[in-house]
Amino acid sequence: MVAPARRPVRHAEARHLDPARRQAATAPATRRQAAPPRRPALRVVDPKKVAAANARQRRARLVAFGGGLVLVVSLLATAASHALLVSGQAHLDALQGRVDEAQARYSRARLQVAELEAPERIVREAQERLGMVPPPRVTYLSPSGAVAAEVGAGDVSEPTPTPAAASGWAQVKPYLATQRAR
C-alpha cells in the first residue's frame, strides 16, 4: 500500500507548527512514510458482559479486603500473644529470683545451724558462759549381777518411738501429736 502524496505546505503555515512537524511539513513529498497502524473497529459491548465484569471486580476487591483484614487481625493476635508471653516470662523471672533468694537464705540458715550444733562450740559455751569444767577423770558405772537380774525380771515393754528412731513421717506424726497434747 502506498501512502497518498501530501500537498506542499506553504511557508506561512509551517511557522505555526512545532519544529518536528515543520520539518516534516516542509520536506519534499518524495519521501515515503509508514502508514499509521490501523485501529480495531469499535463495537458495542453487551450490558450483561459489563455487569459480569463489574461483579468479578467487586468480588476480587472483596476477597482482597477480606484477606487484608485477616492478615491484620492475625498480626494483632500474634503481637498480643507475644506481649502475654513476654509478661509471663517476666513474672517467671521474678519468681525464679525469689526462689534463688530463698534457697540462699536456707543455705545460710543451715550453715548457721551447723555452726551452732558443732561440739567444739557447745564445749566452749559450756566452759565460758556456764562455768563448766571437764572432769579430771571419767568413771564408768556397771551394774552388779543382782541389779541386772532385777531389771531383767521386770516388765519388758516396747519403748516409745522417738523422732531420731523413726524412719518415716507416718511414724513420727503420732509422736508429735502426743507431744503437743501434753
Contacts in CASP RR format, 6 or more apart in sequence:
PFRMAT RR
TARGET T0000
AUTHOR 0000-0000-0000
METHOD contacts of the structure
MODEL  1
MVAPARRPVRHAEARHLDPARRQAATAPATRRQAAPPRRPALRVVDPKKV
AAANARQRRARLVAFGGGLVLVVSLLATAASHALLVSGQAHLDALQGRVD
EAQARYSRARLQVAELEAPERIVREAQERLGMVPPPRVTYLSPSGAVAAE
VGAGDVSEPTPTPAAASGWAQVKPYLATQRAR
1 35 0 8 1.000
2 32 0 8 1.000
3 32 0 8 1.000
3 33 0 8 1.000
3 34 0 8 1.000
3 35 0 8 1.000
5 29 0 8 1.000
6 29 0 8 1.000
7 29 0 8 1.000
8 29 0 8 1.000
9 25 0 8 1.000
9 26 0 8 1.000
11 26 0 8 1.000
13 25 0 8 1.000
14 22 0 8 1.000
14 25 0 8 1.000
14 26 0 8 1.000
15 22 0 8 1.000
17 25 0 8 1.000
115 121 0 8 1.000
126 132 0 8 1.000
127 133 0 8 1.000
143 151 0 8 1.000
160 175 0 8 1.000
161 171 0 8 1.000
161 172 0 8 1.000
161 175 0 8 1.000
162 175 0 8 1.000
163 172 0 8 1.000
163 175 0 8 1.000
163 176 0 8 1.000
166 172 0 8 1.000
166 175 0 8 1.000
END
